[in-house]
Amino acid sequence: MNITAGAYSSKGSVRPHNEDAFLIAVETGGGGIDDAGAAFSGTLDDGCLLFLVADGMGGHAAGDAASAFVSEQMKHAARQNGSFDSALLEKTVKEIHARLLEEGKKRGTPNMGTTLAGIVLQSGGCGFFNAGDSRVYRLRNGFLQQLSRDDSLSSVVPGAAKNIITNAIGAGLAETSVESRFSPAVAVAGDVFFMCSDGVHGFIPDDDLERMLADCSSPAETARKIVETAIANNSDDNCTAAVVKIDAGAPGEKAGE
């Protein structure tokens, strides 16, 4: 399967700094950079590919450091492990959680933390994962479905504030949990995956997201358009979007050829 992907991250029009970050297979972005984008093309023959967004917390120089730290750690883990299943992914994230707690103590910012939401594309079974309220969606046959489940107080207590999350990486929490599912059916040719921070999904209706993701624009262009739309819709947070498209392709054909 051929894979094309793109991401865009912006501090938005309200927040003074960008505490979001992303990973697009081999390239990280955001994490203190106010406006950042990236693109990728390849195939499953390239090995274990991770695509994720992370929404940092803890204030400037803490939230941005946390999201960048976790994105880099996940990139290295993909290279070292070669593939994931739910058990290995949870073990990996919990190890990164412990490292981030130590990093926070060293920096004097013990509550620095981040959400984490993304997909794993690999031979033998792809998967998605989530910790916090950043989201993973899949567009299949024209229908947009949220795959991840928000770790937020509002998801269990109707009417509660939507910005109170109950799970994260770091954030001074004694432990973290990871929602994940791996299956050959998670990703098939024709699918489009979308990951975003709450500065995006809180300000764009699902119908509009569905329409933009179904557009024939490149993933990088789509990600930027979605972020710009969230900001135009008065998002009061950092905004990050990542889009991944999967095509069947001819045997041995690289994406974009």
TAVEN-V773788 format. One record per pair of residues at least 12 apart in sequence whose C-alpha atoms are under 10 Angstrom apart, sorted by the first residue. I is the first residue (numbers start at 1). J is the second residue. If there is no record, write none. Layout:
BEGIN
((I J) (I J))
END
This chain:
BEGIN
((1 42) (1 43) (1 44) (1 45) (1 121) (1 122) (1 123) (1 187) (1 188) (1 189) (1 190) (1 245) (1 246) (1 247) (1 248) (1 249) (1 250) (1 251) (1 252) (1 253) (1 254) (1 255) (2 41) (2 42) (2 43) (2 44) (2 45) (2 189) (2 245) (2 246) (2 247) (2 248) (2 249) (2 250) (2 251) (2 252) (2 253) (2 254) (2 255) (2 256) (3 40) (3 41) (3 42) (3 43) (3 44) (3 49) (3 121) (3 189) (3 192) (3 244) (3 245) (3 246) (3 247) (3 248) (3 249) (3 254) (3 255) (3 256) (4 24) (4 39) (4 40) (4 41) (4 42) (4 43) (4 192) (4 218) (4 219) (4 220) (4 243) (4 244) (4 245) (4 246) (4 247) (4 254) (4 255) (4 256) (5 24) (5 25) (5 38) (5 39) (5 40) (5 41) (5 42) (5 51) (5 192) (5 193) (5 194) (5 218) (5 219) (5 220) (5 221) (5 222) (5 223) (5 242) (5 243) (5 244) (5 245) (5 246) (6 23) (6 24) (6 25) (6 37) (6 38) (6 39) (6 40) (6 41) (6 51) (6 194) (6 218) (6 219) (6 220) (6 221) (6 222) (6 223) (6 224) (6 241) (6 242) (6 243) (6 244) (6 245) (7 21) (7 22) (7 23) (7 24) (7 27) (7 28) (7 29) (7 30) (7 36) (7 37) (7 38) (7 39) (7 40) (7 51) (7 52) (7 53) (7 194) (7 195) (7 196) (7 219) (7 220) (7 221) (7 222) (7 223) (7 224) (7 227) (7 240) (7 241) (7 242) (7 243) (7 244) (8 21) (8 22) (8 29) (8 30) (8 35) (8 36) (8 37) (8 38) (8 39) (8 196) (8 219) (8 220) (8 221) (8 222) (8 223) (8 224) (8 225) (8 226) (8 227) (8 228) (8 239) (8 240) (8 241) (8 242) (8 243) (9 21) (9 22) (9 29) (9 30) (9 31) (9 33) (9 34) (9 35) (9 36) (9 37) (9 38) (9 53) (9 196) (9 197) (9 223) (9 224) (9 227) (9 228) (9 238) (9 239) (9 240) (9 241) (9 242) (10 30) (10 32) (10 33) (10 34) (10 35) (10 36) (10 37) (10 199) (10 224) (10 227) (10 228) (10 231) (10 237) (10 238) (10 239) (10 240) (10 241) (11 30) (11 31) (11 32) (11 33) (11 34) (11 35) (11 36) (11 199) (11 231) (11 236) (11 237) (11 238) (11 239) (11 240) (12 34) (12 35) (12 199) (12 227) (12 228) (12 230) (12 231) (12 232) (12 234) (12 235) (12 236) (12 237) (12 238) (12 239) (12 240) (13 231) (13 232) (13 234) (13 235) (13 236) (13 237) (13 238) (13 239) (14 231) (14 234) (14 235) (14 236) (14 237) (14 238) (15 34) (15 60) (15 235) (15 236) (15 237) (15 238) (15 239) (16 34) (16 60) (16 237) (16 238) (17 31) (17 32) (17 33) (17 34) (17 35) (17 59) (17 60) (17 61) (17 63) (17 64) (17 237) (17 238) (18 30) (18 31) (18 32) (18 33) (18 34) (18 35) (18 36) (18 55) (18 56) (18 59) (18 60) (18 61) (18 63) (18 64) (18 67) (18 237) (18 238) (18 239) (18 240) (19 31) (19 32) (19 33) (19 34) (19 54) (19 55) (19 56) (19 57) (19 58) (19 59) (19 60) (19 61) (19 62) (19 63) (19 64) (19 65) (19 66) (19 67) (19 68) (19 114) (19 237) (19 238) (19 239) (19 240) (20 32) (20 33) (20 34) (20 53) (20 54) (20 55) (20 56) (20 57) (20 63) (20 64) (20 65) (20 66) (20 67) (20 68) (20 114) (20 115) (20 196) (20 197) (20 199) (20 237) (20 238) (20 239) (20 240) (20 241) (21 33) (21 36) (21 52) (21 53) (21 54) (21 55) (21 56) (21 63) (21 64) (21 65) (21 66) (21 67) (21 68) (21 69) (21 70) (21 71) (21 72) (21 114) (21 115) (21 116) (21 197) (21 238) (21 239) (21 240) (21 241) (22 36) (22 37) (22 38) (22 51) (22 52) (22 53) (22 54) (22 55) (22 67) (22 68) (22 70) (22 71) (22 72) (22 116) (22 117) (22 118) (22 195) (22 196) (22 197) (22 240) (22 241) (22 242) (23 38) (23 49) (23 50) (23 51) (23 52) (23 53) (23 54) (23 68) (23 70) (23 71) (23 72) (23 74) (23 75) (23 118) (23 242) (24 37) (24 38) (24 39) (24 40) (24 41) (24 49) (24 50) (24 51) (24 52) (24 53) (24 71) (24 75) (24 118) (24 242) (24 243) (24 244) (25 39) (25 40) (25 41) (25 42) (25 46) (25 47) (25 48) (25 49) (25 50) (25 51) (25 52) (25 74) (25 75) (25 78) (25 79) (25 120) (25 121) (26 38) (26 39) (26 40) (26 49) (26 50) (26 51) (26 72) (26 75) (26 76) (26 78) (26 79) (27 39) (27 40) (27 50) (27 51) (27 71) (27 72) (27 75) (28 51) (28 52) (28 53) (28 68) (28 71) (28 72) (28 75) (29 53) (29 67) (29 68) (29 71) (29 72) (29 240) (30 53) (30 54) (30 55) (30 64) (30 65) (30 67) (30 68) (30 71) (30 240) (31 54) (31 55) (31 56) (31 60) (31 61) (31 62) (31 63) (31 64) (31 65) (31 66) (31 67) (31 68) (31 69) (31 70) (31 71) (32 56) (32 60) (32 61) (32 62) (32 63) (32 64) (32 65) (32 67) (32 68) (33 64) (34 238) (35 238) (35 239) (35 240) (36 224) (36 240) (37 220) (37 221) (37 223) (37 224) (37 240) (37 241) (37 242) (38 219) (38 220) (38 223) (38 242) (39 218) (39 219) (39 220) (39 221) (39 223) (39 242) (39 243) (39 244) (40 219) (40 220) (40 244) (40 255) (40 256) (41 244) (41 245) (41 254) (41 255) (41 256) (41 257) (42 246) (42 253) (42 254) (42 255) (42 256) (43 121) (43 122) (43 123) (43 246) (43 247) (43 248) (43 249) (43 252) (43 253) (43 254) (43 255) (44 121) (44 122) (44 123) (44 124) (44 254) (45 122) (45 123) (45 252) (45 254) (46 121) (46 122) (46 123) (47 78) (47 79) (47 82) (47 83) (47 121) (47 122) (47 123) (48 75) (48 77) (48 78) (48 79) (48 80) (48 81) (48 82) (48 83) (48 84) (48 120) (48 121) (48 122) (48 123) (48 126) (49 75) (49 78) (49 79) (49 82) (49 83) (49 119) (49 120) (49 121) (49 122) (49 123) (49 126) (50 71) (50 74) (50 75) (50 77) (50 78) (50 79) (50 83) (50 118) (50 119) (50 120) (50 121) (50 122) (50 127) (50 128) (51 71) (51 74) (51 75) (51 117) (51 118) (51 119) (51 120) (51 121) (51 128) (51 193) (51 194) (51 195) (51 242) (51 243) (51 244) (52 71) (52 74) (52 75) (52 116) (52 117) (52 118) (52 119) (52 120) (52 128) (52 129) (52 130) (52 134) (52 135) (52 136) (52 194) (52 195) (52 196) (52 241) (52 242) (52 243) (53 67) (53 68) (53 70) (53 71) (53 114) (53 115) (53 116) (53 117) (53 118) (53 119) (53 130) (53 134) (53 135) (53 136) (53 194) (53 195) (53 196) (53 197) (53 240) (53 241) (53 242) (54 66) (54 67) (54 68) (54 69) (54 70) (54 71) (54 113) (54 114) (54 115) (54 116) (54 117) (54 118) (54 130) (54 131) (54 132) (54 133) (54 134) (54 135) (54 168) (54 169) (54 195) (54 196) (54 197) (54 240) (55 67) (55 68) (55 113) (55 114) (55 115) (55 116) (55 117) (55 132) (55 133) (55 134) (55 168) (55 196) (55 197) (55 198) (55 199) (55 238) (55 239) (55 240) (56 68) (56 69) (56 70) (56 112) (56 113) (56 114) (56 115) (56 116) (56 168) (56 169) (56 170) (56 171) (56 197) (56 238) (57 111) (57 112) (57 113) (57 114) (57 115) (57 168) (57 169) (57 170) (57 171) (58 104) (58 109) (58 110) (58 111) (58 112) (58 113) (58 114) (58 171) (59 109) (59 111) (59 112) (59 113) (60 112) (61 107) (61 109) (61 112) (62 104) (62 107) (62 108) (62 109) (62 110) (62 111) (62 112) (62 113) (62 114) (63 109) (63 111) (63 112) (63 113) (63 114) (63 171) (64 112) (64 113) (64 114) (65 100) (65 103) (65 104) (65 112) (65 113) (65 114) (66 100) (66 101) (66 103) (66 104) (66 111) (66 112) (66 113) (66 114) (66 115) (66 169) (66 170) (66 171) (67 100) (67 112) (67 113) (67 114) (67 115) (67 116) (67 169) (68 114) (69 96) (69 99) (69 100) (69 103) (69 113) (69 114) (70 93) (70 96) (70 97) (70 99) (70 100) (70 113) (70 114) (70 115) (70 116) (70 169) (70 170) (71 96) (71 114) (71 116) (73 92) (73 93) (73 95) (73 96) (73 99) (73 100) (74 89) (74 92) (74 93) (74 96) (77 89) (77 92) (77 93) (77 96) (78 92) (78 120) (82 122) (83 120) (83 121) (83 122) (83 123) (83 124) (83 125) (83 126) (84 120) (84 121) (84 122) (84 124) (84 125) (84 126) (84 127) (84 182) (85 120) (85 124) (85 125) (85 126) (85 127) (85 180) (85 181) (85 182) (85 183) (86 127) (86 128) (86 129) (86 178) (86 179) (86 180) (86 181) (86 182) (86 183) (87 178) (87 180) (87 181) (87 182) (89 120) (89 127) (89 128) (89 129) (89 178) (89 179) (89 180) (90 129) (90 176) (90 177) (90 178) (90 179) (90 180) (91 177) (91 178) (93 116) (93 131) (93 169) (93 176) (93 177) (93 178) (94 169) (94 170) (94 175) (94 176) (94 177) (94 178) (95 169) (95 176) (96 169) (96 170) (97 113) (97 114) (97 168) (97 169) (97 170) (97 171) (97 172) (97 173) (97 174) (97 175) (97 176) (97 177) (98 169) (98 170) (98 172) (98 173) (98 174) (98 175) (98 176) (99 169) (99 170) (100 112) (100 113) (100 114) (100 169) (100 170) (100 171) (100 172) (101 113) (101 169) (101 170) (101 171) (101 172) (101 173) (101 174) (101 175) (102 170) (102 172) (103 170) (104 170) (104 171) (104 172) (105 172) (109 171) (109 172) (110 170) (110 171) (110 172) (110 173) (111 170) (111 171) (111 172) (111 173) (112 169) (112 170) (112 171) (112 172) (112 173) (113 167) (113 168) (113 169) (113 170) (113 171) (113 172) (113 173) (114 131) (114 132) (114 133) (114 134) (114 167) (114 168) (114 169) (114 170) (114 171) (115 130) (115 131) (115 132) (115 133) (115 134) (115 135) (115 151) (115 165) (115 167) (115 168) (115 169) (115 170) (115 171) (115 197) (115 198) (116 129) (116 130) (116 131) (116 132) (116 133) (116 134) (116 135) (116 136) (116 167) (116 168) (116 169) (116 178) (116 195) (116 196) (116 197) (117 129) (117 130) (117 131) (117 132) (117 133) (117 134) (117 135) (117 136) (117 137) (117 148) (117 178) (117 179) (117 180) (117 195) (117 196) (117 197) (118 130) (118 131) (118 134) (118 135) (118 136) (118 137) (118 148) (118 180) (118 193) (118 194) (118 195) (118 196) (118 242) (119 136) (119 137) (119 180) (119 181) (119 182) (119 186) (119 187) (119 193) (119 194) (119 195) (119 244) (120 181) (120 182) (120 186) (120 187) (121 182) (121 184) (121 186) (121 187) (121 246) (122 184) (122 187) (123 184) (124 182) (124 183) (124 184) (125 181) (125 182) (125 183) (125 184) (125 185) (125 186) (125 187) (126 181) (126 182) (126 183) (126 184) (126 185) (126 186) (126 187) (126 188) (127 180) (127 181) (127 182) (127 183) (127 184) (127 185) (127 186) (127 187) (128 147) (128 148) (128 179) (128 180) (128 181) (128 182) (128 183) (128 186) (128 187) (128 193) (129 147) (129 148) (129 149) (129 178) (129 179) (129 180) (129 181) (129 182) (130 147) (130 148) (130 149) (130 150) (130 151) (130 167) (130 168) (130 177) (130 178) (130 179) (130 180) (130 181) (131 148) (131 149) (131 150) (131 151) (131 152) (131 165) (131 166) (131 167) (131 168) (131 169) (131 176) (131 177) (131 178) (131 179) (131 180) (132 148) (132 149) (132 150) (132 151) (132 152) (132 164) (132 165) (132 166) (132 167) (132 168) (132 169) (132 176) (132 177) (132 178) (132 179) (132 197) (132 198) (133 148) (133 149) (133 150) (133 151) (133 152) (133 153) (133 155) (133 162) (133 163) (133 164) (133 165) (133 166) (133 167) (133 168) (133 196) (133 197) (133 198) (133 201) (134 148) (134 149) (134 150) (134 151) (134 195) (134 196) (134 197) (134 198) (134 199) (134 200) (134 201) (134 240) (135 147) (135 148) (135 149) (135 150) (135 151) (135 194) (135 195) (135 196) (135 197) (135 198) (135 200) (135 201) (135 241) (136 148) (136 149) (136 150) (136 193) (136 194) (136 195) (136 196) (136 197) (136 242) (137 192) (137 193) (137 194) (137 195) (137 196) (137 209) (137 210) (137 243) (138 186) (138 187) (138 191) (138 192) (138 193) (138 194) (138 195) (138 210) (138 213) (138 243) (138 244) (138 245) (139 190) (139 191) (139 192) (139 193) (139 194) (139 209) (139 210) (139 211) (139 213) (139 214) (139 245) (140 187) (140 188) (140 189) (140 190) (140 191) (140 192) (140 193) (140 210) (140 214) (141 190) (141 191) (141 192) (141 214) (142 190) (142 191) (142 192) (142 210) (142 211) (142 213) (142 214) (143 207) (143 210) (143 211) (143 214) (144 192) (144 193) (144 194) (144 206) (144 207) (144 209) (144 210) (144 211) (144 213) (144 214) (145 193) (145 194) (145 206) (145 210) (146 193) (146 194) (146 195) (146 206) (147 180) (147 181) (147 186) (147 193) (147 194) (148 179) (148 180) (148 181) (148 195) (149 179) (149 180) (150 162) (150 165) (150 166) (150 167) (150 179) (150 198) (151 164) (151 165) (151 166) (151 167) (151 168) (151 177) (151 178) (151 179) (152 164) (152 165) (152 166) (152 167) (152 168) (153 165) (153 166) (153 167) (154 166) (162 198) (162 202) (163 198) (187 245) (187 246) (188 245) (188 246) (188 247) (188 248) (189 245) (189 246) (189 247) (189 248) (189 249) (190 245) (190 246) (190 247) (190 248) (191 244) (191 245) (191 246) (191 247) (192 213) (192 214) (192 219) (192 243) (192 244) (192 245) (192 246) (192 247) (193 213) (193 219) (193 242) (193 243) (193 244) (193 245) (193 246) (194 209) (194 210) (194 213) (194 219) (194 223) (194 241) (194 242) (194 243) (194 244) (194 245) (195 223) (195 240) (195 241) (195 242) (195 243) (195 244) (196 223) (196 226) (196 227) (196 239) (196 240) (196 241) (196 242) (196 243) (197 227) (197 237) (197 238) (197 239) (197 240) (197 241) (197 242) (198 235) (198 236) (198 237) (198 238) (198 239) (198 240) (198 241) (199 227) (199 230) (199 231) (199 234) (199 235) (199 236) (199 237) (199 238) (199 239) (199 240) (199 241) (200 226) (200 227) (200 228) (200 229) (200 230) (200 231) (200 233) (200 235) (200 236) (200 237) (200 238) (200 239) (200 240) (200 241) (201 226) (201 227) (201 230) (201 235) (201 239) (201 240) (201 241) (202 230) (202 233) (202 235) (202 236) (202 237) (203 227) (203 229) (203 230) (203 231) (203 232) (203 233) (203 234) (203 235) (203 236) (203 237) (203 239) (204 226) (204 227) (204 229) (204 230) (204 231) (204 232) (204 233) (204 234) (204 235) (205 230) (208 226) (208 229) (209 222) (209 226) (209 229) (212 225) (212 226) (213 225) (213 226) (213 243) (213 244) (213 245) (218 243) (218 244) (218 245) (219 241) (219 242) (219 243) (219 244) (219 245) (220 241) (220 242) (220 243) (220 244) (221 243) (222 241) (222 242) (222 243) (223 240) (223 241) (223 242) (223 243) (223 244) (224 239) (224 240) (224 241) (224 242) (224 243) (225 241) (226 239) (226 240) (226 241) (226 242) (226 243) (227 239) (227 240) (227 241) (227 242) (228 240))
END
